[in-house]
Amino acid sequence: MEKMSGLGVQERAVLDLIASNPFATQQEIAAALGLARSTVAAHIVALANKGHILGRGYVLPPPRNMVCIGGAVLDRKYHARAPLVFETSNPADGFRSFGGVARNVAENLARLGVAVSFVSIVGDDDSGRSLLRHLRDLGADVSQVVVTAQRPTAEYAAILDPANELVLGIADMDIFDLLTPEHLDRFWPHLASASWVFADCNLPAATLSALIARRQSARFGLAIDTVSTPKAMKLPADLTGVDVLFTNEDEANAMLGTDGTGRRLPASDAAGRLRQRGAREVVVTRGARGYAVATEAGTGDMAAVPARPVDITGAGDAMIAGTLYRVLQGEPVADAARTGALLATLTTESTASVHPELSPGLLATNEHRIGT
């Protein structure tokens, strides 16, 4: 969703010259257009603020790129080998992986060949360095990630019984409270140059509100995921500025105040109501029962792609990534979500939160499963 209509005639002329010759000086541009050098300099600053050029070297942004901003977490899972006995030591098999909604979406997109940047905050520790190295090795840009000594990298630990059921989960996520609205000023040229920005509700409420407000004068499309029922409540009541809202049935009802009241709404109705709150398009997921999509053209329920699940962790993040992957290619959200549903299914059929063999080819060879 690139906005060129917000450019003035002179701004457009300056941008066209830069596109044809990125090494042109301000004086050369001024002479070619018959403008004062100071006028050209002002236009270049405006073009940078609007995300049409990057930095002082007039580097043009990639034609289709994504920035993911939000959670980056070290996940630890412990599978008990025998029924758990409390207040003593229990033998278990441990497993470590990287998680966080925005991080998972970024990894999925990187594996699909998308030019993706990841923006978050990690601790100055081995966990944070390993997490960033992993994404960097996949080709993601992690140059904008904040590294702090104030808090350790976010961590989630899960203890599961022999039947693979969660017994106890512990989360240390306070580090994300440090990602304040002031950080948006530092990130803004990076965000403003994107085709799409995806954010999750691990961000503080004030940061989410500031991002939504600033997006309304920017060129990128904005997608947001609610993450969980408590975190969904961080979003403002007025969702104007959100182009695509991803949420599930529980989170949607919590936002609408219809959970636990006897007035709980089905996914399609909840999606429509969230559009009335200002979100341009809404995807409400229901796990294996499918999902609903609300757009200007109407609201409809869609079936999930049948799965042979091994581990459902990361399925929702894959749904988001697959949808945005197709949206970047110009598909409408309602159509793109079908690829999202396929990627969600493929993810549940692997033991990892992000399918380790994910590629455009893997999607292509499984497209026949959509609609079956």
N, C-alpha and C positions, 0 to 999 in steps of 0.2 A: 504494500500500500504506500507508494511513494507519492508525496505531495509536491508537484511542481507548480501548482496553481498559486502558491503563496509567494512566488518569486516575481519581482518587478521586471520591467523590460530590460533595464540596465543590468540588474543582477543576472538575468538569464544570459545576456550577451557576454558578461564577464565569465560566467561558468562555461559557456560554449567555447570561448577562447582558451580557457584553462584545460578543458577536455581535449582540445586539439593540440595544445602545447603546454604540458604541465610545467615546463621550465621557463616559461615566459615571465619576465619581470613585471612589476607593477607599472613601471614607466612604459614598457612595450605595450601592455594592455591598454594603458591610458591613451597612447598615441594611436593605436589601432581603432579605438572607439571614439576618439575625439573628446575624452573626458579628462578632468584634472586627476593627477596622481592621488591626491587625498580622497577624491571620490571613489576611485578604484579600491584604495585601501579600506575604506568604510564598507564597500560592497563585499570585499573578501572576508572581513570580520563577520559580517552578517551571514555569508554563505557557510562559514565555519560553524557559527552558532546554530544554524539550521540543519547542519549535518551533511551539506552537499560537498564539502571538501574537508580533508583531515590535516590539521597542523599547518605549519608555516611552509611546508614544501608543496602545498597544493595537491596532496595525494588524494586521488578520488577514491571513495569507498567502493568495496566490491558491489557488483550489481544486485546480488541477492545474498544478504547475510543476516545472521541472527545473533542477538545478545541475550544470554540467560543470566538473570540476576536473582540471587536467593541462597537457599540452603546448600551447605557442603558439610557432610557428616561422615565420621568414621563409624561404621556399623560393626558391631560384634554380636555374633550369635553363639549360644552354647546349647547344644543338644544333649540332654541328659541321657545316659545309657541305661538307667534304671529308674523306677519311680522315685521322685524327689523326696528327700527327708530334710525337713527344715532344721535350722540351727546346728548344722554340721556340714562337712565337706561332701560334695557329690561328684562322682566321676562324670565327665562330659567331653564331647568333641567340640572344639572351638573353631570358629570360622570368622575371618575378617574380610570386610569389603568396604567399598566407598559408596556412600548414599547421599541423601538430600535431594529433594524434588528437582530443583533447578540444575544441580550437578548431574543427576541422572538424565534429564532432558538434554543437557549439553552433550553428554557422552553418546546418547543415541544419535543425535544429529551429526556429531563428528564422525561416527561410524558410517553414517549415510552419505558422507562426503560434503556436508554443508559447511560453509565458512562460518564458524561459530566462535563467539567470545564468551567467556565465563567471568562473571563479576560476583564476588562474595567476600567473606572475611574468614580467615583461618588463624590459628594460633602460631606463634613462632616455635614450632615443635616438629618432631619427626612425622607425626600424623598429618599435619598441614603440608609439609614439604612432599610427602609421599603422594598425597591427594593431588597436589598441583602437578607433580611430575607425571602422574598417570594420565591426566587430561592433556598435558602438553605433548606427551608421546603419541597421543591419538590425533594430534593436529589442532587442538583447540587453543585459542589465544587466552592465556591466563594473566596477561600483563597488568590488568586492572584489579586483581584480587588484593585486598588489604591484608597485610600480615601484622598481627598485634601481639604484644607480650602481656596484655592486660587479662586475657582469658585463654584457656586452651582451646584447641580445635573442637568443634561440637562433636559429641559422641552419643551413640544410642547403643545400649546393651540389652539383648533379649535372651531370656532363659526359657527354653522350650522343654516340654516333657517328652517321654519316649514316643508319644503319639503325634509329636510335632505341633502340639498346641502351646500357645504362649502362656506361660505361668507368671512371668514378671518382666516388665520392660522398664528400663531406666534411661532417661534422656537428660543430657546436659547441653542445653541450647542457648544459654545466656549470652554467648558471644555475639549472636545476631542483634541483640539490643544495641550494640555499638555501631551498627550500620545506620547512622542517623541521616536525616534529610540533607545535612551539610555535605555528606559524601557525594550526593548527586551532582554538586557543582564540579567535583573532580572527575566524575564519570561522564558528565553530560556530553562532551564532544564525541565520546565513544558510543554512547547510546543514540545520540542524535543522528549519527551516520548509518544506523542500522535500518534494514528493511522492516524487521520486526524485533520487538523486545518482549521476552517472556520473563515474568516475575512470579515468585511464589510468596505465600503469606508467612514464610519464616521471617520476612522483613518486618520491622516495627510498623505499627499503624501509621505513625506520622510520615514515615518514609514512603509507604504505599500511597498515602493521600497526596504527597508532594509529587510522586512520579505520575500519578493519574492526572493531576492538575497540569503539570508541565507538558505531558504528552499532547494535550489539546492544541498546542501551537507547534508541534513537531511533525516530522514527515513519516515517522515509523508507525506501524501498527502495534498495538499493545495487547498481549495476552496475559492472563493472570490465572493461577491455580490457587484454590483456597486451602489446600494441604490437609486440614483437619477441622472438626467442628469448632473448637475454641479459636483456632487461628483464622477461620473464616470471618469471625466477628471483628477482625481488625479492619476489614474493608469499610469504606464509607457507605452510608445509605444510598447516596447518589452515585451510581456507577458510570455516569457519563464520562467518556474518555477511555473506557475499557472496550476494546474491539471484540475480543473473544474471552469469555469467562468459562473456565473449566472448574467443575465442582461435582460432588456426588449427591445422592438423594438426601442423605442425612444433613450434610453441610448446607445444601440449598434450603432445606426446611428450617434449619437454625437461623440462617440469615433472614428468612422471611417471617420468623417468629411463629411458625406453624408446627414445630416439633413438640411432642408431648402435650398437645392441646386438644387432641381429638380432631384436629383440622389438618392433619398431615396431608401434604399434596403429593400426588404422583409426579414422577420425573418430568413429564411433558408440561404439566401445569406449572410446576416450579420454574422450569426454564422460561416459560412465557412471562411469569411474574417478574423474574429477574431482568428480562428485557425491558419491562415497564419501568424498572429502576434505573435504566440508562445504558446497560450493557448492550452493545450492538448485536452480538450473537452469543449464544449460551449453549454449552454442552454439559448435560447432567448425566453422569454415569450411574449404572446400577449393577456393576460387577458382571457376573455370568448372565444376568437377565437383560443385558444390553444397555442402551443409552438413549437419551432424547436430545434433539437438536432444535433450538429455536432461532430462526432468522427472520429477516424482513418478509420472506416468502411464506412463512408459517412455521408451525411446530410439528415434529413427527417423532415417533418412536422407532428405534432401529434395533435389530437383533445383534447380539454379540456373535463373533466368529467362534464356532464350536472348538473346544480346546481339550487337550489331554494334559491337564495341569500337573506340574511337579512342585512348583513354588510360585505363589501369586505375588510375591514381593516385586515391586517395580512395575506392575502391570498398568497402573494408573498413569505413571510417568511416561511409559511407552505409548499409551493412548495419546497423550499430549504431543509427544515428539513426532509420532507418525502423522498426526493431523497437521501440525505445523510444517512438517516436511513437504506435504502436498500443497499447503497454502502458499509456501514460498515459491512453488512452481506455478501459481496462479489459479489453483482449484478453489471453488467455493467451499466454505467450511463444511456444509452438509455432505458434500462428496468426499472431502479430505478426511473426514472422521471415519470413513470406512477403512481407509488405510491405517488410521490410528487404532481401530478395533482389531485389525489383523496383527499389527505389531504388539498390541497388548496380549493377544493370544499366544503369539510366538514366544513372548517373554515368559509367560506362565509355564511354557513347556521346557524351559531351561532352569537350572539351579541358581542362576545369577540374576541380580536385579536389572542388569542390562545384558541382552543376549550377546554372548561373546563372539558369535559368528555373524552378527548383524551386518548387512551390506545392502545396497540397492538390488543386487542379484537375489539375495535371500527373499526380499519382499516380492520380487517379480516371480520367482518360482512358486510362491505360495498364494498369489493373487486369486487363483481358482477357488480358494477356500472362502472368499468373500461372498456372502449371499447364499451359502449352502446351508 
